[in-house]
Amino acid sequence: MTDLSTMVSPLVLQKLMPEEKDYLDTIFEYFGGYPTLDEIWRLIDEQWVLLGCDPNHLDERVKTFYRHPVWLLNGLFVEQHAQSLEHRRIFLDWIVKIKPSRVADFGGGFGTLARMVGRSLPSAQIEVVEPHPHLVAISLAAETPNVRFVPKLTREYDLLIATDVFEHVPDPLKLTAETAYHLRVGGQFLIANCFQPVIRCHLPQLFHFHYAWDKTLAVMGLKSVAKIRYANAYVREGSLDLTAARKVGDCAKRFQPLIQRLPRGKKWIGSLLVRWFC
């Protein structure tokens, strides 16, 4: 039996449900501590398979999947994983430089990055947009006065953040447009996606965005202006055109059967095809 107090903070421990404590105890006992990143991905995949989730039918099974304690484990893992924290520190350095006053981390999950931004920009207002945040995440955010959880976007922001969100949803272009509607003209949208088969909950019907995402967002009205590690920053130039973005996305999807058979250069060749024909 693992002593959970040696693995998580007292604040986290007191907010865990009994079944969550049991799950974490089992995992920490089996792995002798926190799993590696690859092991975390394997645990996530195991739950996807055990629940019988289907990427083409995002029903109650998928909702149950995203409520599983493996996602709590994932959030706790990020808080102590050197590479994950390094990515967020680099995102943070860029965010501090642009000095936003109103920030929303859409689908911000555990709120790790939002809390880092809140501590570095104490005069900014930071919202983590999650309809059903975990009590642990809410408690951790409460320690940073200018960070709060909200169920939805409600106003205009200088900066939107969405990391590892859009590859999990059935219509990422629609969701991007809906979120970017709350971004002021000239404001920036920091987006990090992985439209690749890293884990099973990355929807395969979206993999064409691996090479077409920047083009679809450009015609939507979000211009790519900076590369920050595995994320891109986009500036809202004016009105948003979802219809134009869908046309490019549909065009790019026609190349996917060819692209997926290529042994290498998938993104480069796909981007060229999109540029020439879409």
N, C-alpha and C positions, 0 to 999 in steps of 0.2 A: 504494500500500500504506500503510495507516494504522499508525502506531506505537501499539500497544495500551497501552503503558506510559503514554501521555499521557491515556488514556481510563479506565483502571481502576487500582486500587492494586496495588503489587507482591504483596501477599498474595493478592489475587484472581487476578492473572495466573499465579502459580505453581500454582494449583489447577485451571486450565482444561484441558480435554481438547483435543487438536489440532483436532477437528472444531468445537468451540465457539470456539476462537480464529479459525478460518477464517470461521465464521458472523459473529462480531462484527466481524471485519475487513471483511467484505463490507458489512455494514450501516453501519458508521461511514464507510467510504469513499463509499458511495452517498449518505448523508444529510449528509456533512460533519460528523459528530459524532453525538450522540444524536438519535434521531427525536423528534418531538413526541408528545404523548399520542394524538392522533388517528392519527398514523402508526403508533404501537405497536399500536393497536387494528386497524388495517388489516393489519399484518403477522400478527397473531394470526388474523384472519379468513382470510387467504390460506392459512395452514397448515391450518386447519379444512377449507377447500374442497379443497385439494390432496390431503389424506388421505382425502377422501370421507366425513367424519364425518357421522353421522346422529343428531340429538338424540333420536330415538325408539329407537335401537339403540346403546346405550353399550357398544360392544365394544372389541376390541383397537385399532381405529383411533383411538378416543378416548384410550386409554391411551398410544398412541404420540404423539398430539397433545400431551398434557401432559408428555411427556418431551422435547419439541423445545426446542432452544436459544433459541427466541423467549421462553420463560418465564424463562430466565436473563437475557436482555436486559431483560425486564420488571422483574425484581428489581433489576438494576443501575440501571435507569432511575429507579425509586422512590427510590433512595438519593441522587439528585441533582436530582429534580424538585421545584421549590419548592412547588407546590400539594399534592402528595402528602405531602411532609414537614410542611407546615402542618397538614393533617388529622391526622397522627400526633402532632404536638405538642399539638393540642387534645385528642385522646384521652388523651395522656399527662398533661396537666394534671388531667383528671378522675380518672384512675386514681390519681395521687399523692394527691389529696384524700381518697379512700376508704381509702387505706393498706392494701391487701391484703397478707397474708403469703405466700399460696400462689397463684400465677397460672399459668394455662395458655392459651397462644395456639394455638387449634385450627386446623390448616391454615395455620399462620403463615408458610409459604413461606420467604422469604429471612431472616426473623427481624428485620426492621428495627425494628418496634414493640417486640418483646420485648427487644431490646438497649437501646432507649431507656428502657424501664421498669426494666430491670436496673440501669442506671447511675443512675437517679433514686431507686430504692428498693434500696440495696445489701444491706439485711437481708432482703429478700423472696427467695423461690425462684421462678424463672421457668422454665417449660418450654414449648418450642415443639414441638407435636405434629405430626410429619411422618413417615410410614413410610419414605420414601426421600429424605432431605434431600440437597441438593447439597453437595459438599465445600467449595465456597466459603462457603456459609451456615454450615456447621459451624465452619470456620476463623474466620470473623468472630465467631461466638458465643463461641468460646474466649477471646476477648479480654475478655469480661465474665464474671467468675468465677461469678456466680449465675444464669447463663443456660445452659441445655443443651437439646439436641434429644432427644426421646423418641419411640418409634414409636406410642404410644397413651396415653390417659388411664388412670391407674392408682390414683388416690387421690381425696381430697376437696379441693376448691379454694375459696378465697374469691372468686376472680374468674376467669371464663372469657371469652376473647375469640375472636370468629370474624368476620373481616372479609373480605368478598367470597368466601365459601365456599358457602353454601347454595344460591345460584342456579345452581351447577354440578353439583348432585347430583340423582339421580332421585327421592329421597324425603327432602326436607329436614326434614319433621316428625319422621320416625323418627330421623334423625341428630341433630336438636336435642334430642329426648328422651333419646337415648343419651348425649349429651355433658352435658346438664343433670343427669343422674343423678349425676354426679361433683361437682356444685356443692352446697355446704352450704346448708341452709335459711337464708334471709336473705342468701345470697351473691348476687352480681350477674353478669349475662351481657351483655357488650358485643357487640352484633351489628350489622354493617353489610352490607346486602344491596342488590342492584340487580336486581330482578325485571322488567327491561325489555330490549328488543332493542338494547342498546348494542353488544354483540359476539355472534357466532354461538354461542359456547359458553354463553351464558345461555339455559337451556332454556326454550323457549316454552310447554311444558306447565305451567310454574310461574308464568306471568305474572299469574295471578289473585292471587298473594300480594303483588303490588304494593299492593293495597288491603285485603288480608285478613290480612296477617302478624300484626299486633298482636292482632287478635281471636283468631286460632288459638292464639297463644302464651298469651293470657290464660286461655283455657279449659283449656289444658294445665297451667297453674300457674305461668306466668312473667309477672309483671305489669310493664308498661312504666312506668318511673319517671323517665326522663330522656332528653332529646334532645341528642346531642352530634354536631354537624355532620350528616353523613349516616348516623350510627349511632344506635341506641337502646340504652339500658340497661334490662335487665329483672331483677327480683328474684325469686328462687325462694321461693314462699310456703309450700310444703309438698310433698305427693306430686304426682307428674306423671301426667296423664291424656292419653295419646296418642290414645285412642279418641275422646274429646270433641273434640280438636283436629282429627282427621281428618274428623269430621262437619261442622265449620265449614268446613274447607278444601274438602270436596266440594260443599257448598252454594255457596260463593263461586265455584267453578269454573263453575257453571251460568250465571253472569252474564257470563262472559268474552266470549262471542260478541257480546253487546250492548256491553259496555264498550269493546272494541277498535275499534268503529265510531264512537265518540264523538270529535269533533274536539278537545275540551278537557274538563278537569274529570274525567278518568278516575278518579283516586284518590279524589277527594271523593265522586263519585257511587257508585263501587264500595263505599266505606266505609259510606255510608248504606244501600245495599242489604244489605250484610252485617249491619249493626246491626239492620235491620228484620226480615230474613227468616232469618237464620242463628243 
